[in-house]
Amino acid sequence: MRLTPFAPDPMPNPVAGRLTLDGVLELNARRNPDGRALAGDGLPFAGSWRDVDQATSALAAIFASWRLGEDALVGVQFGSSWQGALVCLGLWRAGLVPAMLPLGWRRFEIARALLSVGASAMVTMTRAAGAPLAEIACEVAWGLEGVRFIGCFGDAAPDGVTPLDAAFSDPDALWEGRERPEDAADHVAVITFEAGGVPVPRSHNELVAAALTPLLAARLSEEAALVSTLDLAGLAGLGTGLAPWLTTGATVLFHQASDGPALAAAVREVEATHLTLPGRAADRLIAECGLDAGRLQAVTAVWRAPDGRGPAKPLGVEGAAVVDAVAIGELGLLAGARTNEALHAPLPLGASGPEGLAPLIDLRVLPDGRLFIRGPACPQAAFPGDPGAPTPPFGADGYLDTGLTGIADRVVGRVLPGGRRRGVAQIGGLAVSLGDAEMAARVASLPGKLETQEDALFGTRFVLGAGEDGAAADAIAAAGFSPALLPASAVRGRARGAA
């Protein structure tokens, strides 16, 4: 499906092409069939571009056998993993659209998101982030009439779920694909979700535009080996991991960061030249890793605006460039290399883009301080899903309200985002609607109100205003809400890998 832009005069996309991202994969496989493309624990093949292309077609054959119809929506929940990357590619090749579900989401958030876009299927792991994800998917599907199929990776798949690991054992079960229109790259490629379950659609070309400044700032190339740790369910993970990997032809290892030693093992396994980490945890993870300079050329710290406003922490990898990538919710992503290790790379005010290209993004601060954004790297339209679903906050001129305030330095052309996003608590990698927090408190009959407090690692955490109670946290979890909503004292151990 191709959506009509909300604005009558959208900014032109200077990197728009005709290839979809799975088409880029096919091109990489023809150009460099034996080159190393993918690494990771449990990878069932050597990881060459030829292997990845064949695995994509094998998964596409399974998805096509579901007969969901062209452009049907499929929920995808994997975190940062090679399985999640291959599922996205397989869905694209089968003519389907992935709706990306954060790893930390549970029944309430998943059901609302799938309902809002009219999803027909869901694909996940049997277990990850301390939760039985496949079982949760079955529970969600039971309550949603439209979800007809569930696929999963991992052992002991629940009854009625399609096991996907077997796809790679039959090299002849390949999907040849279907004929696509010439403007296929301008059709919806992926749906991500803003806080409150707002569906945000992006085409292949828009996803490439969002990924361009991060990959250029980090100088990612075909010779690079990238370790990406951001959940592929959000623009941050897609724009700093999946899309740069495909468009540059680099080698990638998708890693769900939980502790330093595991991250260090991933870096050594792929002999990484580039590393992408959550900004708030970057210095801690690198210190736990004990990495020497090695081959690392660049470390990208990904911040959730308005994080990263204070003095920058040196990331402790001698000789490696440091890139600050700022995700403004699911609305925009832009990056720049630091010129001083003690200062974050600035956000440009107004229309900006890489040298020699037309602008990719335009940041505007109104006289009342509200920060707006638009451009080819931003969503251009609302998704035509459930009529009652919320939509991205488009203004009449096509600018999107970020929910942030900004301080504009018009002399040097920079903007400093400030405050918190209106109505949103940013908890690690999850943007949580404060309305959802109030609902969780009511459903769980909490003894006090969920309130927010600053947290050095997560950014924000919820606490109980009237005494913290582990039983209340269990009630929130039992009601099907994500670990991000659990009170801080109850969450430290069990949700580290999810949020």
Secondary structure, 3 states (H helix, E strand, C coil): CCCCCCCCCCCCCCCCCCCCHHHHHHHHHHHCCCCECEECCCCCCCCEHHHHHHHHHHHHHHHHHCCCCCCCEEEEECCCCHHHHHHHHHHHHCCCEEEECCCCCCHHHHHHHHHHHCCCEEEEECCECCECHHHHHHHHHHHCCCCCEEEEECCCCCCCCEECHHHHHCCCCCCCCCCCCCCHHHCEEEEEEECCCEEEEEEHHHHHHHHHHHHHHCCCCCCCEEEECCCCCCHHHHHHHHHHHHHHCCEEEECCCCCHHHHHHHHHHHCCCEEEEEHHHHHHHHHHHCCCCCCCCEEEEEEECCCCCCCCCCCCCCCCEEEEEEEECCCEEEEEECCCCCCCCCEECEEECCCCCCCCEEEEECCCCEEEEECCCCCCCCCCCCCCCCCCCECCCCCEEEEEEEEEECCCCEEEEECCCCCEEEECCEEEEHHHHHHHHHHCCCCCCEEEEEECCCEEEEEECCCCCHHHHHHHHHCCCCHHHCCHHHHCCCCCCCC
